[in-house]
Amino acid sequence: MGYAISAYRVNLERVESRFGIADKAKRRKIINRCAARAASIDELGSYKTNAPKFMEIAHELLDGKATHERFGFMYWYAIECFMEELGREMVPRDNYWEGRNLDLDFFYKHFSLWSIPAPMTIPTPDDFPTVFVLSAERITEEFMTMTVNAAVPEYFQRGQLQSWLKNAKQYKQDLVLFYY
């Protein structure tokens, strides 16, 4: 089994606006998105004692809370649901980051880890997903060409990353990558 990266362009301020939101229609959209993944995420947590249910985690985030410190992975998978609902997943025709032996040094060097604006502290996962965040302000022409060209050796991965960056820049959005 190989690892993969899912890429999203999203306005992180919009994501932050959903933490602690009272608007029922906006909450319902996020809850519906999370419900589709609940069974598989609950299964991931089933080996841990006193694991909360995934939907409890989703509701906590919508309430502006994060009280289960040992279950950071559940929060970040729920946040991925927020990204799916509020942003745009950049689904490639061929994902050159999936099922390959990935060198992630570039992302560790140039992206922030698990860094999104939130009114509460979101626990960091003890394993997956790793979440790389690049703010819209950091997506410059120089970064998209010189930095990426110099640091990403695999041709197809480099081209795909550059297309994600260009797309995020075009829409003035942040780039968030989930690695699992």
Secondary structure, DSSP 8 states (H G I E B T S, - for coil): --B-EEEEEE-HHHHHTTTT---HHHHHHHHHHHHTTHHHHHHHHTTSTT---HHHHHHHHHTT----GGGHHHHHHHHHHHHHHHSEE---SS-TTSSB----HHHHHHSEES----SS-----SSS-EEEEE-GGG--HHIIIIIHHHH--SHHHHHHHHHHHHHHHHTT-EEEEEE-
